Each structure stands twice: as structure tokens, then as C-alpha cells.
Amino acid sequence: MNLARRALLAAPAFLVLPAATQEARAQDTWPNRPIRMVLPYAAGGATDVIGRLVADRLSQRLPQRVVMENRTGAGGAIGSSFVAKAPGDGHTLLFHNIGHAVTKAIYPQLDYDPEADLKAVSIVAESPMVLLVPPDSPHRTLADFVAFARANPEKLSYGSTGGGGALQLVSLLFLRAAGIRVTEIPYRGGAPAALDLASGTLDMLYDAGLTGFGLARGGRARALAVSGPNRSPVMPAVPTMAEAGFPDATFMVWQAVLAPATTPDALIARIQAEIAAVLAEPTTRTRLAELGAERLVGNTPAEAQAFVAAEMAKWALILREAGVRAG
């Protein structure tokens, strides 16, 4: 037996543990302190509310608390960068939404790579949006709206919060599918845009299904189509985009949990299993449905990563065509 092999055999066991064993130990001891779940947007929005619900339910299951932390700025890039640079030990996670898929396309000068520096753990939920027009709009159907827009390029207007947010993304997807040009009107939030829509100042606005259907049922807007693949039980008479003739405008807002790319696969799988268990709880499912989530996902890390990669590729093309860029 040569000297090198004798030295290896004589070495303490902890010095020669294979990487897989070290990953297993990290998984077994997780979590050994509170988990920080970063949300890159301000408190109060739909993603924040859903994230806090998931964090609360995880805190009930795990031996340590999951604490939400809002780190805002640059369309979600500030909070995402913080998590991307954190240790991959499962104690710092990111709760993001569809905005994660467009950050790289909109902000070219990032200090992290959304694709290479973050791993998708699991997609949590998907929610539709609804296309609204003013209550006294002459456009009774989506076909009416599109026909007028094609005959009058840029005469109509739509509300957007810009920055690659859901309002901008779903609108761009629809305009692309319909082949129409409508003038974008920027807003600081969805609420002031909804006020202008109700008064007739704005011609079109997408809103989250939960609040958008509320506007329509309250007589402050008319719902022409829902962006999801299925009609909503809230207003079943409103057709889907596909039924209205625009299947390529089907759109769902999604939320996901992500982790630093250095996180071991075994630990990623453990975290995903806890998320899936939370989403299977009847209490969680009921509450998320009340928040407008029509599909709870909880898929595997491999499935989530493939989904996010496909979303990044799709939106990079659409944003490039539309000339959307932050600088």
C-alpha cells in the first residue's frame, strides 16, 4: 500500500466525506436558524400577501420561523441580487413573481445573473388577469375593441405600471397577439389606473382577476376577456382570450420560491417538499383561492427551472420587439 493511500485511510472521517454525504448532512440540519425569505417588492401587493401566507404556513411546519423581508427597487433586482449573493445554505430564499423572468431583459447592467445565480425551487401559484374597458365603452366584445384599434392605430390607450410588471407584460402579449398598436399610459400603480378607466379617461386596463372582476361586478368597468386558460367561476360569462380568438394572449401571473445557485440539490429538494406540503393543506388552498390564485403548483425543482427558463426566453423576445428597456 502506498503512502498516499495509507494517509487517506488514516485521515479523520470528516475530512474525507464525499460531497453527497456533506450535502445530506446540510439537509438533515436544515433549518438550524430562522429562514429569511426576501420579497423584492413593497408590502401589500398580491405577491407580498401570497408570500407571507406561504412563509407563515412554513413556519408552522418547520422548527424555525420563516421571516419575510421586503427589499425593493429596480423592478425586483435589488432583492434578487441580495439572495443571489447569499450563502447557499437554505436560510436565505427569494419569493418572486413573473418579474424574475424579465429582469435580465429590462436591466442590462445587473450585478448578478438571474439565470446563473439563482435556482428555482418551486412555482407556487398562478393567477389570471382580466381585460377591462370603461363601463360606457362602445366596445362590447374583445373583437369590437380589436377591430377599432386596427382601424385607428394608437388612438386607444392602455394603463401600465411599466418596469416589466404584470400589467405591462400581459398588455404587450395581447397587443402582439392582436396585431394592434395602443398607446401606453404610465401609472405608479394599478389603483389610479382603475380610477381613470372608470371615468373613461383610459380605454383599456388589465387587472388581477380578484380585483378586476370586482370592478366589473360593481359597474365600474366592463370585463371583455380573462387571460387564463379557463373561465373564472367569479364571472363565468366572460370568455377566455382563446375563446375570444387570441390564444397567444393567454397569460398567468406566477409566483415562485428561488434560492442561491450554490444551494445543494438535496437541500433544494427538501425545501421544495416543504412548499408542496404547505400547498396541499386545505387551509392554504382555500386562502390562496380567496386571493385569486386559480392554480396551485408546487412542482419539482427541475420542472420549475425549466418553466422559468422558458419564460425568460419568451419575454426576452417580446420585450425586445416592443423596445422595452430600463437603460
Secondary structure, DSSP 8 states (H G I E B T S, - for coil): --HHHHHHHHS-GGGS--HHHHHHHHHHH--SS-EEEEESS-TTSHHHHHHHHHHHHHHHHSSS-EEEEE---GGGHHHHHHHHTS-SSSSEEEEEEGGGGTHHHH-SS-SS-TTTSEEEEEEEEEE-EEEEE-TT-S--SHHHHHHHHHHSTTTSEEEE--TT-HHHHHHHHHHHHHT---EEEE-SSHHHHHHHHHHTS-SBEEEEHHHHHHHHHTTS-EEEEESSSS--SSSTTS-BTTTTT-GGG---EEEEEEEETTS-HHHHHHHHHHHHHHHTSHHHHHHHHHTT--EE----HHHHHHHHHHHHHHHHHHHHHHT----
